[in-house]
Amino acid sequence: MAGGAIVSTGAPKDYPAKLTFFVLFASVVAATGGLIVGYDIGISGGVTSMDSFLSKFFPSVYRKEKENQSTNQYCKFDSQVLQMFTSSLYLAALIASFFASSVTRMFGRKWSMFGGGITFLVGAALNGFAQDVLMLILGRILLGIGVGFAGQSVPIYLSEMAPARMRGMLNIGFQFMITIGILAANLINYGTSEIKGGWGWRISLGLAAVPASIITVGSLFLPDTPNSLIERGHADEATRMLRRIRGTHDVHEEYNDLVAASEVAKLVKHPWRNILKRKYRPQLIMTILIPFFQQLTGINVIMFYAPVLFKTIGFGGNASLMSAVIVGLVNVFATIVSIVTVDKLGRRKLFLQGGSQMLACQIIVGTLIAIKFGTSGEANPSKTYAAFVVFFICVYVAGFAWSWGPLASLVPSEIFPLEIRSAGQSINVSVNMLFTFIIAQAFLTMLCHMKFGLFYFFGGWVLIMTTFVAIFFPETKNVPIEEMILVWKAHWFWGRFIADEEIHIGGRIEMANGILKAGSK
Ligand code: BGC
């Protein structure tokens, strides 16, 4: 059982909720934020599997790859520098996301997005024109700073602009755009690898400038959010803005609530210290564990290194890139499944189903590779055999794309009370980046040492996280954010962290026969 019974008679606030042009425009900007993140994830694996790129920047890896086919397949791409090319971006994003949260708060969301876009543009240029590894890595670091700023400010911007009832859907829309970015990158890699003359990788890396230009220019035309304007003392402008984005004059109630929320937030002088209080323990643990678990599904092994992995199991360069495109397509379409079902089926069902599916596939893929490659890593599997592996990898990716993919950003964004929401969100982003970095840096080495066992390793983690969800994660669908505390209070385990008198949701609370009841004002 994952939670006690909850009866909530308090209706969520229902502000005017037209989807105006302004809000639509905001969604497009958020979309380009997702594209930037996704483009990075998808582009590096393809580029690092291109011979011309490898021979220019990583000649020792290139030589190892070209050596006699009978060498150990598991280890042929094992290189710390090659991994650093992929991972440096996430380390930079991790560090940048701390600074981004202050910029976003003090100067507004808009300038944070603009700064992210510009840095990203410079990074794309450095990469496209790179002459040596240093230029390459420097470019990646700048791209990472861009990702850190965009990843911090765009989702906040989006959820502040969105009418409350469309927030969940728009939130997954951001993840959806990440998957489109990954797919676009896979397709571009497929195209540029065909270019004779060995400069195709320059186009792959340089084209990152396209989504970067969209967000840079787009942000200049964006208004800042009413929340941010109020926070920075521009009350009149905030009223005007709220009327404009909601498409009505009748914004009095929402405006007052925003002012009240901002007052409460100002009272909390130390959100970082506050978040450590015992009563926030359930949410704090979730916001650390969820992004951690998401990365331990092993998804980025596929997203970053699919072409390299497919080469390892015996595909030629072209077939590897094509397979990565297929995986990218599955990722996009399976994400749509969660957009459509998340508010009906709920989060728990998707977590549990997706987790079981991923686990089954990891066991199958690990075993298929074990049968052919054993521990020596020497084999030449048939095309059909390799296609089987790719098929089960696709089923695994589908399981991820309708569970841990979107839910790992949706859930942390909906479980925190306002006063610590942004601190909680920063923790979520940083933990995600930290473990993305670790997986990117370690995967090729892990493959070399753990061999097929690597798939069982991630499978073991998926088993742990799925069990964790089954026991500790209460359903959060359709629960108004302001009443979320009741969900934790009613849970058999988390309830003990929250004292009855600590529940304030602006309404009458009753506790009778173990049933919590929230009444509206
Ligand atoms: C994750 C990324 C991952 C992507 C795959 C995102 O939710 O944070 O690390 O590459 O999903 O679609």
Residues whose N, C-alpha, C, O or C-beta is under 5 A from the ligand:
A	BS01	BGC	I41 T179 N300 M303 G405
